[in-house]
């Protein structure tokens, strides 16, 4: 029977192989997501009725926008630093401009479909969804990089 291999945990592995700005950005997105989600839920409870449906729709729509916006940072392996780094390329710059426009005009965009006090809760839910989508997009990009790396490694 072979000895167990002492492998670092997920957090230690992330610290070793993922550039610090990417990790910090993901943590900030998670924090904003948590705060915005709590605010959206409190507003939905306070408003009652169909507000839940609008908040849920806002979360889903925001998640889709966030997944798209996560493309603004192109993840790649830096062989010199031996870490995954994120850089903004031409496509990322276009996505960044679109994301900034969406962020600035989020309330007005939401107000096109949802009016009144429910609009505020929905707008905050969209923000929460965008932040969650960003984190999921970063995670998906990292998973894709790992799968590509794993496929390039010879079997042991």
N, C-alpha and C positions, 0 to 999 in steps of 0.2 A: 504494500500500500504506500502510495506516495505521500510526502509531506504536504500539508495545505500551503498554498501560495498566499503570502501576505500582500494583498492588493490594497491600494489606497481607496478610500470611499469616494463617492461621487463628487462631493464638494472639493476634496483634495485633488482629484483628477481634473476637475474644471479649473481649479486654480493653476494647475501645471500647464494645461494645454489650451486654455481659452484666454485671450487677451483681456486685461482688467477692464478697459472701457466697455467691452461687450457685457461683461458680468455686471458692472455698475448700472449700465443702461437697463438691463433686464430687471434688476432689483428696483430701480426707480419706477419702471412701468408697472411692476407688481404692486408697489406701494400706492401709486395713483389709482390703479385698478381697484384695490381693496377699499380705499377711501370713497371713490366714486360709486362703487357698488353699494356700499352702506348708505350713502346719501340717496341713491336711486331707490333702494328698498324702503327707506324711511319715508320718502316722498310718496311711493306707491301705496304704502300702508296708510299714510295720512289721507291720501286722495280717495283710496278705495275704488271699487267698481272696476271698470275696464282699464284702469291705469296699469294694472299688472301686464296686460297684453301689450300695451305700448312700450313698457319698460323691457319686456322680454324681446320684442321686435327690435328695440333700440340696441340691446346687447348683441343680438345676432347680426344686425346690420353693421354695427361698430366693429364686431369681430372680423367680418369680411373685409372692411376697410383696413383694419389693423394688419391682417395677414398680407394684404396687398402692399401696405406701407412698409412692412418689414423688409421689403425688397430694396429699400433705399440704401441699406448697408449690405454690400456684397461681401459675403464671408469667403475667405480663402486661407489656405495654409501658408504660413510664412516659414520656409525651411530654415532661414537664418535664426529667427527667434524661436523656432520650434513651437509655435502657437498658432491658433486660429485667430486671424485678425479681420477686422471689418473696415472696408474702404468704400467710399462713395464713388461710383463710376458714373458714366453718362446717363444710363438708365436710372440709376439711383438718384441722380440730381433732378431728373424730371419727376420721379416719384416724390422726392422731398418737396418740390415746389407744389405739387398737387396736394400733398399731405398738409402742408402749411396753409394752403388756401382752404382746405376742408376744415382744419382746426379753427381758423379765424372765423369762418362763416358757418360753423356747425349749428349754432342756434337758429340762424335764419334758414338753413337747409331743413332742419327738423321742423321748423315752424311752417314749412310748405305743406306738410302732411298732418301735423299734430298741432292743434291750437289750444290756447288757454293754459291753465296750470299744469295739465298733463304734459305739455310741451317741455317744460323745465325738467321734469323727472325723466322724460324720454331723452332729452339732450344729455343729461348726466349719465344715463344708461349707455348712450352711444359712446361717450368718452370712456366709460369702463370697458365697453366692448373693444374699442380701438386699442386700449392698453393691453387687454388680454390677447387680442389678435397679434399685437407686436411681439409679445412674449412667445406665443405659440409659433409665430413665424421664425423667430430666432432659433427656437428649439428644433423646429423642422429643418432649418438650414444646417444646424449642427449635426443632427441625426443623419442627414444626407451625406455630409462630409465624412462622418464616421463610417457609414456603410460603404462609401467609395474607397476609403482607406482600408477597411477590413477586406474588401474584395481584392485589393491590390496586394495584400499580404499573402505570402505563401503559407499553406496550411502547416501546422506544427506536427 
